[in-house]
Amino acid sequence: MALEAEAPASDRTGFVTALKPGVVTAVSLLGLLAIWWVAAEIADSRVLPTPPEVASAFWQDAATGELFFHLAMTLMRVASAFILAMVLGSAIGIALGMSRQADRFFDPWLILFLNIPALVVIVLAYIWFGLNEVAAVGAIAVNKIPNVVVTMREGARALDRDLGEMARVYRFSSFKTLRHVVLPQLQPYFAAASRSGISLIWKIALVVELLGRSNGVGFQINLYFQLFDVAAILAYTLAFVAVMLIIEFALVQPFEAYSTRWRPRRA
Amino acid sequence: MSNLSKPTPPAGGRDALEVEIRNKAFQGADGSRVEAIAEIAFRVEPASFATLIGPSGCGKTTTLRIILGLEQQFEGRLRFPDDGARVAAVFQEPRLLPWRTVEQNVRLALPETEKGADLDILFEILGLDQMRSRYPGELSLGLARRVALARAFAIKPSLLVLDEPFVSLDEQTATRLRQLLIEVWSARPTTALMVTHNLREAVQLSDQIIFLTERPARVRGIHRLDKPRAERDTRWRETTLSSLAKRYSGVL
């Protein structure tokens, strides 16, 4: 009798456990939304709109297609700057990680670039190269490259010598060594650099657009700032955050799961 | 190694492996010079199995690294079993790529021309046929060592170098692996050079045992074992062991 009574109970625990992660996320987000809503109602002010007001601002710009155009422009800049920063940053980082002399020589440069404020890079890029797309994307990438270099240099320093020797003894070609021995070891560092990279890049992209472009989320936010339209500012921000979340869940996480499939799973 | 029952054709290179190394030294961490090898010279006949044995840290592994081309700076001379000898190594650690399956690890070592080689028999002899799509992280040390052996034999080397391939395994697993090594090696005997601490292992496997002194290493003596491996029974092994232990005190 006791056994029969227990069986469904343990089934239910299993069901709840399976549901749990999603439920927790949903409850947590709803909680945040509730706090915002309550605070907005209490404040009852133009500077803190309620969620429905933000939603209507979203629909207004979405209906004309304006919102999607600006999102796409920003996304294009983020994507090109991201690719540029990851490729250049990885190449420089790996080179510095592998050659001690090069590292010693370029380390001061790296510290210098790491500490130049994003704003200075953007302003200088616009002054030197003009108010154009190349200067915009270049300025975003230059802001990110030093971070990628630091992470990838750490990865290159941690390369396993034993595996490298194995590859030499078995006469792997340089391409084979890179593809099967070196890059898989750098994958976690690459993942870390791209994670932190994509969030940093989109924040810088908005400043770049605000200062020198006539479209993009940053430009729109500046426009609505002049109009003091907080609901529209929040609508654009949340829309872009949503796009970044979709990229994270639809691209970054599946790719990471695929490239780490060989790791023994902890029970 | 396509047919185990047939008499085996000679494999590997035509010539003996000849090794002469003098005055190999390292820069110690404190900047001082550490003499690793004073003078080592020996030859390994084609298709024979030689073992280097000596006290810890006497330069055995350094010798292997020089032969493998991983240490470039040394005085002396090497002569390989044939021109452009294909060398295979089994290291102390299995050194498998954790992100590639067992089969991919073995296939990656194959030269481009033999990419699609049939490895079924090799995997079967080594008891790995069920493991081909596993990742190294899922294997025990004993199994990972088998994969390292499979990789070495898959490339049909003219020189096989083994650095304590059975160290830190329990005796039962080590014994089984030694049998497997002899089985695979006998199917296609190639010039082989192994480093070990274990005289028993050396007596069981080798045609020739090279005894080294303390660091800096010199050759203390070379002992040939002419008895065919199949006829090496327990009694013969014990007699040989005790006579070697008497002659080279401290090796057991």
Interface residues (C-beta under 8 A of the other chain):
Chain A: D162 L163 E165 M166 R168 V169 Y170 R171 F172 K176 H180 V181 P184 W262 R263 P264
Chain B: L68 G69 L70 V87 A88 A89 F91 E93 R95 L97 P98 W99 R100 L108 A109 P111 Y135 G137 E138 R151 I155
